[in-house]
Amino acid sequence: MKTNILLTLFIACSYFCNGKNGVTRIDMSHYQTICFDSLVTNISCTKLENKLFEQCIDMIQHKDFLYFMGSTIAGKSVTIYKNTGAFIKELTFSDALLVNSMCVIPELEELWVVSRFKIINKFKLDGTLIKRVSLPFPCANIIPTDKHDFLVYSGGTCNERGNIEGHFMALTDFKSINKLFMPMQGKTNGLILHIIYIQQIPIIIYSFFHPA
């Protein structure tokens, strides 16, 4: 039976996982439920000026700036605020319906917004456009790892049927692919968790499969 991937979600985590032969097995049939409120020790609120989006998709805090990727019926945009909530600038795009993700590159002091699964819109931290770059491979998300390499997720766009061959992650310096990571294929329903270590920081990939 052919296996299709429904969702690939990657999260950069700040903790470490160890297991034999590089594999960590977790028995999900036994788990403990905790109250989220018990984990919260302090809450602070920042009121934003000029809220220009209906839904918030992503938020990044870097130095004195807050970056919100929001969506409306017209598509996605990025709004920049000071940490105080003061409005600085809204970044709009001609391909707003095809904007994929955003990230901050600390070493370069730049904000990158990915669109059309291949375009990187590069901005200064204050929102000043630097340039637009077209990639030779599909890309939906970017995770900076150090000064030279980036982890990119394809978004599944390289296969018209959207099956598992269209989903991959790669380590690249945007000049060449240094390493390619392909998700495992399975024959039954289930959750497969992959851990890729980049600069000693684990990147966790959750893959949900179902038989076609």
Buried (B, 14 or more C-beta within 10 A) or exposed (E): EEBBBEEBEBEEEEEEEEEEEEEEEEEEEEEEEEEEEEEEEEEEEEEBEEBBBEEEBEEBEBEEBBBBBBBEEEBBBBBBBBEEBBBBEBBEBEEBEBBBBBBBBEEBEBBBBBBBBBBBBBBEBEBEEEEEEEBEBBBBBBBBBEEEBBBBBBBBBBEEEBBBBBBBBBBBEBEEBEEEBEBEBBEEEEEBBBBBEBEEBBBBBBBBBEEE
